[in-house]
Amino acid sequence: MEDFSAFVGLSRTTVSKYFNDPGSVRQNTRSTIEAALKKSDFRPSMFAVNLNRRRSNILGVIIPNSTDPFYMALTRRIETIANEAGFLAFVLSSDGRAEMEDQAIQTFRSMNIAGAVIAPLGVRSHHRILAELGASIPLIYVDSPLDETSSFVGTDNRQSFRLIVDYLCRSGEPPCYFAMPLVNNNASARQQAYVEAMHGFKMTPSIVAVEDVGSWDFEKFGHDEALRILKGQGFPTGTVLCANDRIAFGVISAAYELGLKVGHGADCDLRVAGHDDHPLSRYACPPITTVAQNYNEIGRLAIELLLRRLDENAPAAKRDNARVLLNAELMLRRSA
């Protein structure tokens, strides 16, 4: 910055004001600086500038899987709104691994980020690290809450499972539950929501016994476990409610492989339902009955909540921790 100030013939203070807000300097000064920029090809380092600010304009986003459509839609929404508000959303993936999540947290601490939206793995050893980070900057959790007191935006699992369990019980044999691997807090929360829904409808819950693996490859997990179960004694009921649609893809594939027909009708062998409304669930064969999470709304509310927390002029109540649970919508298709 000193070198560029000397090159353009202006004070460092004036040049710094321009880079923070081009509209804060006179038009002729702005034109002089912009002409010098073209001639010198000078560009300030975004990271150096943020390290030197009391509050940076970088927001952190940590997700567990960068290829999952839910997280792709979530980050797209967050990036768009953050950019409109003058912030840069910097996205890192933990790839479902505790050590990668820890590395992402440490990276953001070194970058002096203003705040973060995090979809946590729920690893106990990281609660202290995240609590320390949350003491210095605002954090909003999405998809899976870190604990009962943290700011969180996500789907109301109790509402969504009541919705689909009610439909499945009214339209056929009550569902057994095909759990997801224990990769985050959602795994246990969704299973508990299923159990509560079944009890609420005076039904006996039936949890399918599956292998305890920590994989995010849900389709393979669903396929391999369903194949093992179907080749053995089979599912405890003729209706299988999967923890998410990606597991349902695997279950349907395994059934097809064994010549079983999935669907809702007298000529069908198995009903399969999911959760989330994965973008490809409507194109599965058969299309999957599921409950739809509002991906865009979760992303919008999370980033807007974070921006309110960052607004120093906002009333204190708007900067307090908040929990926003969104209702899901039942999507009836041919698989159940």
Contacts in CASP RR format, 6 or more apart in sequence:
PFRMAT RR
TARGET T0000
AUTHOR 0000-0000-0000
METHOD contacts of the structure
MODEL  1
MEDFSAFVGLSRTTVSKYFNDPGSVRQNTRSTIEAALKKSDFRPSMFAVN
LNRRRSNILGVIIPNSTDPFYMALTRRIETIANEAGFLAFVLSSDGRAEM
EDQAIQTFRSMNIAGAVIAPLGVRSHHRILAELGASIPLIYVDSPLDETS
SFVGTDNRQSFRLIVDYLCRSGEPPCYFAMPLVNNNASARQQAYVEAMHG
FKMTPSIVAVEDVGSWDFEKFGHDEALRILKGQGFPTGTVLCANDRIAFG
VISAAYELGLKVGHGADCDLRVAGHDDHPLSRYACPPITTVAQNYNEIGR
LAIELLLRRLDENAPAAKRDNARVLLNAELMLRRSA
1 12 0 8 1.000
1 15 0 8 1.000
1 16 0 8 1.000
1 44 0 8 1.000
2 12 0 8 1.000
3 42 0 8 1.000
4 15 0 8 1.000
4 36 0 8 1.000
4 40 0 8 1.000
4 42 0 8 1.000
5 11 0 8 1.000
5 12 0 8 1.000
5 14 0 8 1.000
5 15 0 8 1.000
7 36 0 8 1.000
7 40 0 8 1.000
7 42 0 8 1.000
8 15 0 8 1.000
8 32 0 8 1.000
8 33 0 8 1.000
8 36 0 8 1.000
10 29 0 8 1.000
10 32 0 8 1.000
10 33 0 8 1.000
14 25 0 8 1.000
14 29 0 8 1.000
15 33 0 8 1.000
17 24 0 8 1.000
17 25 0 8 1.000
18 24 0 8 1.000
18 25 0 8 1.000
18 29 0 8 1.000
18 30 0 8 1.000
18 33 0 8 1.000
19 44 0 8 1.000
19 49 0 8 1.000
22 30 0 8 1.000
23 30 0 8 1.000
25 33 0 8 1.000
36 42 0 8 1.000
37 43 0 8 1.000
46 58 0 8 1.000
46 88 0 8 1.000
47 111 0 8 1.000
50 56 0 8 1.000
50 57 0 8 1.000
50 58 0 8 1.000
50 111 0 8 1.000
50 112 0 8 1.000
50 113 0 8 1.000
51 111 0 8 1.000
51 112 0 8 1.000
53 112 0 8 1.000
55 114 0 8 1.000
55 310 0 8 1.000
56 111 0 8 1.000
56 112 0 8 1.000
56 113 0 8 1.000
56 114 0 8 1.000
57 86 0 8 1.000
57 87 0 8 1.000
57 88 0 8 1.000
57 114 0 8 1.000
58 87 0 8 1.000
58 88 0 8 1.000
58 90 0 8 1.000
58 111 0 8 1.000
58 112 0 8 1.000
58 113 0 8 1.000
58 114 0 8 1.000
59 78 0 8 1.000
59 82 0 8 1.000
59 87 0 8 1.000
59 88 0 8 1.000
59 89 0 8 1.000
59 90 0 8 1.000
59 113 0 8 1.000
59 114 0 8 1.000
59 115 0 8 1.000
59 116 0 8 1.000
59 117 0 8 1.000
59 303 0 8 1.000
59 306 0 8 1.000
60 89 0 8 1.000
60 90 0 8 1.000
60 91 0 8 1.000
60 92 0 8 1.000
60 108 0 8 1.000
60 113 0 8 1.000
60 115 0 8 1.000
60 116 0 8 1.000
60 117 0 8 1.000
61 75 0 8 1.000
61 78 0 8 1.000
61 79 0 8 1.000
61 89 0 8 1.000
61 90 0 8 1.000
61 91 0 8 1.000
61 92 0 8 1.000
61 116 0 8 1.000
61 117 0 8 1.000
61 118 0 8 1.000
62 91 0 8 1.000
62 92 0 8 1.000
62 93 0 8 1.000
62 94 0 8 1.000
62 101 0 8 1.000
62 104 0 8 1.000
62 105 0 8 1.000
62 108 0 8 1.000
62 116 0 8 1.000
62 117 0 8 1.000
62 118 0 8 1.000
62 119 0 8 1.000
62 120 0 8 1.000
63 71 0 8 1.000
63 74 0 8 1.000
63 75 0 8 1.000
63 91 0 8 1.000
63 92 0 8 1.000
63 93 0 8 1.000
63 94 0 8 1.000
63 119 0 8 1.000
64 71 0 8 1.000
64 93 0 8 1.000
64 94 0 8 1.000
64 95 0 8 1.000
64 96 0 8 1.000
64 101 0 8 1.000
64 119 0 8 1.000
64 120 0 8 1.000
64 121 0 8 1.000
64 183 0 8 1.000
64 184 0 8 1.000
64 216 0 8 1.000
65 71 0 8 1.000
65 93 0 8 1.000
65 95 0 8 1.000
65 96 0 8 1.000
65 216 0 8 1.000
66 72 0 8 1.000
66 91 0 8 1.000
66 93 0 8 1.000
66 95 0 8 1.000
68 216 0 8 1.000
68 246 0 8 1.000
69 278 0 8 1.000
69 279 0 8 1.000
69 280 0 8 1.000
70 143 0 8 1.000
70 276 0 8 1.000
70 278 0 8 1.000
70 293 0 8 1.000
70 295 0 8 1.000
71 119 0 8 1.000
71 143 0 8 1.000
73 295 0 8 1.000
73 296 0 8 1.000
74 119 0 8 1.000
74 142 0 8 1.000
74 143 0 8 1.000
74 295 0 8 1.000
74 298 0 8 1.000
74 299 0 8 1.000
74 302 0 8 1.000
75 89 0 8 1.000
75 91 0 8 1.000
77 295 0 8 1.000
77 296 0 8 1.000
77 298 0 8 1.000
77 299 0 8 1.000
77 300 0 8 1.000
77 303 0 8 1.000
78 89 0 8 1.000
78 117 0 8 1.000
78 299 0 8 1.000
78 302 0 8 1.000
78 303 0 8 1.000
79 89 0 8 1.000
79 91 0 8 1.000
81 299 0 8 1.000
81 300 0 8 1.000
81 303 0 8 1.000
81 304 0 8 1.000
81 307 0 8 1.000
82 88 0 8 1.000
82 89 0 8 1.000
82 303 0 8 1.000
82 307 0 8 1.000
83 89 0 8 1.000
85 307 0 8 1.000
87 114 0 8 1.000
87 307 0 8 1.000
89 117 0 8 1.000
89 303 0 8 1.000
90 108 0 8 1.000
90 111 0 8 1.000
90 113 0 8 1.000
92 104 0 8 1.000
92 107 0 8 1.000
92 108 0 8 1.000
93 100 0 8 1.000
93 104 0 8 1.000
94 100 0 8 1.000
94 101 0 8 1.000
94 104 0 8 1.000
94 121 0 8 1.000
95 216 0 8 1.000
96 121 0 8 1.000
96 183 0 8 1.000
96 216 0 8 1.000
98 121 0 8 1.000
98 123 0 8 1.000
98 125 0 8 1.000
98 126 0 8 1.000
101 120 0 8 1.000
101 121 0 8 1.000
101 123 0 8 1.000
101 126 0 8 1.000
102 126 0 8 1.000
102 129 0 8 1.000
105 126 0 8 1.000
105 129 0 8 1.000
105 130 0 8 1.000
105 133 0 8 1.000
108 116 0 8 1.000
108 133 0 8 1.000
109 133 0 8 1.000
113 137 0 8 1.000
114 137 0 8 1.000
114 310 0 8 1.000
115 137 0 8 1.000
115 138 0 8 1.000
115 139 0 8 1.000
115 306 0 8 1.000
115 309 0 8 1.000
115 310 0 8 1.000
116 133 0 8 1.000
116 137 0 8 1.000
116 138 0 8 1.000
116 139 0 8 1.000
116 140 0 8 1.000
116 306 0 8 1.000
117 139 0 8 1.000
117 140 0 8 1.000
117 141 0 8 1.000
117 142 0 8 1.000
117 299 0 8 1.000
117 302 0 8 1.000
117 303 0 8 1.000
117 306 0 8 1.000
118 130 0 8 1.000
118 139 0 8 1.000
118 140 0 8 1.000
118 141 0 8 1.000
118 142 0 8 1.000
118 146 0 8 1.000
119 141 0 8 1.000
119 142 0 8 1.000
119 143 0 8 1.000
119 144 0 8 1.000
119 184 0 8 1.000
120 126 0 8 1.000
120 130 0 8 1.000
120 141 0 8 1.000
120 144 0 8 1.000
120 145 0 8 1.000
120 146 0 8 1.000
120 184 0 8 1.000
120 185 0 8 1.000
121 183 0 8 1.000
121 184 0 8 1.000
122 144 0 8 1.000
122 146 0 8 1.000
122 184 0 8 1.000
122 185 0 8 1.000
127 146 0 8 1.000
127 147 0 8 1.000
130 139 0 8 1.000
130 146 0 8 1.000
133 139 0 8 1.000
138 151 0 8 1.000
138 306 0 8 1.000
138 309 0 8 1.000
138 310 0 8 1.000
138 319 0 8 1.000
139 150 0 8 1.000
139 151 0 8 1.000
140 151 0 8 1.000
140 152 0 8 1.000
140 153 0 8 1.000
140 302 0 8 1.000
140 303 0 8 1.000
140 305 0 8 1.000
140 306 0 8 1.000
140 309 0 8 1.000
141 150 0 8 1.000
141 151 0 8 1.000
141 152 0 8 1.000
141 153 0 8 1.000
142 152 0 8 1.000
142 153 0 8 1.000
142 154 0 8 1.000
142 298 0 8 1.000
142 299 0 8 1.000
142 302 0 8 1.000
143 154 0 8 1.000
143 184 0 8 1.000
143 186 0 8 1.000
143 298 0 8 1.000
144 184 0 8 1.000
144 185 0 8 1.000
144 186 0 8 1.000
144 189 0 8 1.000
145 152 0 8 1.000
145 185 0 8 1.000
145 323 0 8 1.000
146 152 0 8 1.000
146 185 0 8 1.000
149 321 0 8 1.000
150 321 0 8 1.000
151 305 0 8 1.000
151 309 0 8 1.000
151 321 0 8 1.000
151 322 0 8 1.000
151 323 0 8 1.000
152 322 0 8 1.000
152 323 0 8 1.000
152 324 0 8 1.000
153 298 0 8 1.000
153 299 0 8 1.000
153 301 0 8 1.000
153 302 0 8 1.000
153 305 0 8 1.000
153 323 0 8 1.000
153 324 0 8 1.000
153 326 0 8 1.000
154 293 0 8 1.000
154 298 0 8 1.000
154 324 0 8 1.000
154 325 0 8 1.000
154 326 0 8 1.000
155 293 0 8 1.000
155 294 0 8 1.000
155 298 0 8 1.000
155 325 0 8 1.000
155 326 0 8 1.000
155 327 0 8 1.000
155 328 0 8 1.000
156 325 0 8 1.000
156 326 0 8 1.000
156 327 0 8 1.000
156 328 0 8 1.000
157 186 0 8 1.000
157 189 0 8 1.000
157 190 0 8 1.000
157 193 0 8 1.000
158 193 0 8 1.000
158 196 0 8 1.000
158 197 0 8 1.000
159 325 0 8 1.000
159 327 0 8 1.000
159 328 0 8 1.000
160 193 0 8 1.000
160 275 0 8 1.000
160 291 0 8 1.000
160 293 0 8 1.000
160 327 0 8 1.000
160 328 0 8 1.000
161 190 0 8 1.000
161 193 0 8 1.000
161 194 0 8 1.000
161 196 0 8 1.000
161 197 0 8 1.000
161 275 0 8 1.000
161 291 0 8 1.000
162 193 0 8 1.000
162 196 0 8 1.000
162 197 0 8 1.000
162 200 0 8 1.000
163 291 0 8 1.000
163 328 0 8 1.000
163 330 0 8 1.000
164 241 0 8 1.000
164 273 0 8 1.000
164 274 0 8 1.000
164 275 0 8 1.000
164 289 0 8 1.000
164 290 0 8 1.000
164 291 0 8 1.000
164 330 0 8 1.000
165 174 0 8 1.000
165 175 0 8 1.000
165 194 0 8 1.000
165 197 0 8 1.000
165 198 0 8 1.000
165 201 0 8 1.000
165 203 0 8 1.000
165 241 0 8 1.000
166 197 0 8 1.000
166 201 0 8 1.000
167 289 0 8 1.000
167 330 0 8 1.000
167 332 0 8 1.000
168 174 0 8 1.000
168 175 0 8 1.000
168 239 0 8 1.000
168 241 0 8 1.000
168 271 0 8 1.000
168 273 0 8 1.000
168 336 0 8 1.000
169 175 0 8 1.000
169 201 0 8 1.000
169 203 0 8 1.000
171 264 0 8 1.000
171 336 0 8 1.000
172 239 0 8 1.000
172 271 0 8 1.000
173 237 0 8 1.000
173 238 0 8 1.000
173 239 0 8 1.000
173 271 0 8 1.000
174 198 0 8 1.000
174 203 0 8 1.000
174 204 0 8 1.000
174 206 0 8 1.000
174 237 0 8 1.000
174 239 0 8 1.000
175 206 0 8 1.000
175 237 0 8 1.000
175 239 0 8 1.000
175 240 0 8 1.000
175 241 0 8 1.000
175 271 0 8 1.000
175 273 0 8 1.000
176 206 0 8 1.000
176 207 0 8 1.000
176 208 0 8 1.000
176 235 0 8 1.000
176 236 0 8 1.000
176 237 0 8 1.000
176 238 0 8 1.000
176 239 0 8 1.000
176 240 0 8 1.000
176 241 0 8 1.000
177 191 0 8 1.000
177 194 0 8 1.000
177 195 0 8 1.000
177 205 0 8 1.000
177 206 0 8 1.000
177 207 0 8 1.000
177 208 0 8 1.000
177 241 0 8 1.000
177 243 0 8 1.000
178 208 0 8 1.000
178 210 0 8 1.000
178 222 0 8 1.000
178 225 0 8 1.000
178 226 0 8 1.000
178 240 0 8 1.000
178 241 0 8 1.000
178 242 0 8 1.000
178 243 0 8 1.000
178 247 0 8 1.000
178 251 0 8 1.000
179 187 0 8 1.000
179 190 0 8 1.000
179 191 0 8 1.000
179 207 0 8 1.000
179 208 0 8 1.000
179 210 0 8 1.000
179 243 0 8 1.000
180 186 0 8 1.000
180 187 0 8 1.000
180 190 0 8 1.000
180 218 0 8 1.000
180 221 0 8 1.000
180 242 0 8 1.000
180 243 0 8 1.000
180 244 0 8 1.000
180 247 0 8 1.000
181 187 0 8 1.000
181 212 0 8 1.000
181 213 0 8 1.000
181 214 0 8 1.000
181 215 0 8 1.000
181 216 0 8 1.000
181 218 0 8 1.000
181 221 0 8 1.000
182 188 0 8 1.000
182 212 0 8 1.000
182 214 0 8 1.000
183 214 0 8 1.000
183 215 0 8 1.000
183 216 0 8 1.000
187 243 0 8 1.000
190 243 0 8 1.000
190 244 0 8 1.000
190 275 0 8 1.000
191 207 0 8 1.000
191 243 0 8 1.000
194 205 0 8 1.000
194 241 0 8 1.000
195 205 0 8 1.000
195 207 0 8 1.000
198 204 0 8 1.000
198 205 0 8 1.000
199 205 0 8 1.000
206 236 0 8 1.000
206 237 0 8 1.000
208 225 0 8 1.000
208 229 0 8 1.000
208 235 0 8 1.000
208 236 0 8 1.000
208 240 0 8 1.000
210 221 0 8 1.000
210 225 0 8 1.000
211 221 0 8 1.000
211 225 0 8 1.000
213 221 0 8 1.000
215 221 0 8 1.000
218 244 0 8 1.000
218 246 0 8 1.000
218 247 0 8 1.000
218 249 0 8 1.000
218 250 0 8 1.000
219 246 0 8 1.000
219 247 0 8 1.000
219 249 0 8 1.000
219 250 0 8 1.000
219 253 0 8 1.000
220 250 0 8 1.000
221 247 0 8 1.000
221 250 0 8 1.000
222 242 0 8 1.000
222 247 0 8 1.000
222 249 0 8 1.000
222 250 0 8 1.000
222 251 0 8 1.000
222 254 0 8 1.000
223 249 0 8 1.000
223 250 0 8 1.000
223 251 0 8 1.000
223 253 0 8 1.000
223 254 0 8 1.000
224 254 0 8 1.000
226 240 0 8 1.000
226 250 0 8 1.000
226 251 0 8 1.000
226 253 0 8 1.000
226 254 0 8 1.000
226 255 0 8 1.000
227 254 0 8 1.000
227 257 0 8 1.000
227 258 0 8 1.000
229 235 0 8 1.000
230 254 0 8 1.000
230 255 0 8 1.000
230 258 0 8 1.000
230 260 0 8 1.000
231 258 0 8 1.000
235 270 0 8 1.000
238 269 0 8 1.000
238 270 0 8 1.000
238 271 0 8 1.000
239 270 0 8 1.000
239 271 0 8 1.000
239 272 0 8 1.000
239 273 0 8 1.000
239 336 0 8 1.000
240 251 0 8 1.000
240 270 0 8 1.000
240 271 0 8 1.000
240 272 0 8 1.000
240 273 0 8 1.000
241 273 0 8 1.000
241 274 0 8 1.000
241 275 0 8 1.000
242 248 0 8 1.000
242 251 0 8 1.000
242 272 0 8 1.000
242 273 0 8 1.000
242 274 0 8 1.000
242 275 0 8 1.000
243 274 0 8 1.000
243 275 0 8 1.000
244 274 0 8 1.000
244 275 0 8 1.000
244 276 0 8 1.000
244 278 0 8 1.000
245 274 0 8 1.000
245 275 0 8 1.000
245 276 0 8 1.000
245 277 0 8 1.000
245 278 0 8 1.000
245 280 0 8 1.000
245 281 0 8 1.000
245 288 0 8 1.000
245 290 0 8 1.000
246 276 0 8 1.000
246 278 0 8 1.000
247 274 0 8 1.000
248 272 0 8 1.000
248 273 0 8 1.000
248 274 0 8 1.000
248 281 0 8 1.000
248 284 0 8 1.000
248 288 0 8 1.000
248 290 0 8 1.000
248 335 0 8 1.000
249 278 0 8 1.000
249 280 0 8 1.000
249 281 0 8 1.000
249 284 0 8 1.000
249 288 0 8 1.000
251 272 0 8 1.000
252 262 0 8 1.000
252 272 0 8 1.000
252 284 0 8 1.000
252 285 0 8 1.000
252 286 0 8 1.000
252 288 0 8 1.000
252 335 0 8 1.000
255 261 0 8 1.000
255 262 0 8 1.000
255 269 0 8 1.000
255 270 0 8 1.000
255 272 0 8 1.000
256 262 0 8 1.000
256 285 0 8 1.000
260 269 0 8 1.000
260 270 0 8 1.000
261 267 0 8 1.000
261 268 0 8 1.000
261 269 0 8 1.000
261 270 0 8 1.000
262 268 0 8 1.000
262 269 0 8 1.000
262 270 0 8 1.000
262 271 0 8 1.000
262 272 0 8 1.000
262 286 0 8 1.000
262 335 0 8 1.000
263 270 0 8 1.000
263 271 0 8 1.000
263 272 0 8 1.000
263 286 0 8 1.000
263 334 0 8 1.000
263 335 0 8 1.000
263 336 0 8 1.000
264 271 0 8 1.000
264 289 0 8 1.000
264 334 0 8 1.000
264 335 0 8 1.000
264 336 0 8 1.000
271 289 0 8 1.000
271 335 0 8 1.000
271 336 0 8 1.000
272 288 0 8 1.000
272 289 0 8 1.000
272 335 0 8 1.000
272 336 0 8 1.000
273 288 0 8 1.000
273 289 0 8 1.000
273 290 0 8 1.000
273 335 0 8 1.000
273 336 0 8 1.000
274 281 0 8 1.000
274 288 0 8 1.000
274 289 0 8 1.000
274 290 0 8 1.000
274 291 0 8 1.000
275 290 0 8 1.000
275 291 0 8 1.000
275 328 0 8 1.000
276 290 0 8 1.000
276 291 0 8 1.000
276 292 0 8 1.000
276 293 0 8 1.000
277 290 0 8 1.000
277 291 0 8 1.000
277 292 0 8 1.000
277 293 0 8 1.000
277 329 0 8 1.000
277 331 0 8 1.000
278 288 0 8 1.000
278 290 0 8 1.000
281 287 0 8 1.000
281 288 0 8 1.000
281 290 0 8 1.000
281 331 0 8 1.000
281 333 0 8 1.000
282 288 0 8 1.000
282 331 0 8 1.000
282 333 0 8 1.000
284 335 0 8 1.000
286 333 0 8 1.000
286 334 0 8 1.000
286 335 0 8 1.000
287 333 0 8 1.000
287 334 0 8 1.000
287 335 0 8 1.000
288 333 0 8 1.000
288 335 0 8 1.000
288 336 0 8 1.000
289 331 0 8 1.000
289 332 0 8 1.000
289 333 0 8 1.000
289 334 0 8 1.000
289 335 0 8 1.000
289 336 0 8 1.000
290 331 0 8 1.000
290 333 0 8 1.000
291 328 0 8 1.000
291 329 0 8 1.000
291 330 0 8 1.000
291 331 0 8 1.000
292 328 0 8 1.000
292 329 0 8 1.000
292 330 0 8 1.000
292 331 0 8 1.000
293 326 0 8 1.000
293 328 0 8 1.000
294 326 0 8 1.000
294 328 0 8 1.000
294 329 0 8 1.000
297 326 0 8 1.000
298 326 0 8 1.000
301 324 0 8 1.000
301 326 0 8 1.000
305 322 0 8 1.000
305 324 0 8 1.000
308 314 0 8 1.000
308 318 0 8 1.000
308 319 0 8 1.000
309 318 0 8 1.000
309 319 0 8 1.000
311 318 0 8 1.000
311 319 0 8 1.000
END
